[in-house]
Amino acid sequence: MFAFMVSHGCMPNELTYIILIEGLAHDGYLREARELLSNLFSRDILCNSLIKNEALFLDQNNIHSS
């Protein structure tokens, strides 16, 4: 869905990313949530406190990408 949005010119904002990361984590796609979060940090797209809280949540649950 994310790729579809972007390919059709719908650029996500911070809230969209938060929803995607939370949804992935909630549905058990923790590695994917972490990968998306890492990708966003590496591209300096997101740095707000809500996203940092998501990162802390994933770290506290010892969710590490393989």
FENJO-V6141 format. One record per helix or strand of 3 or more residues. SS is the DSSP state (H for helix, E for strand). FROM is the first residue (numbers start at 1). TO is the last residue. If there is no record, write none. Layout:
ss = [SS	SS]
from = [FROM	FROM]
to = [TO	TO]
This chain:
ss = [H	H	H	H]
from = [2	14	30	49]
to = [7	26	42	60]
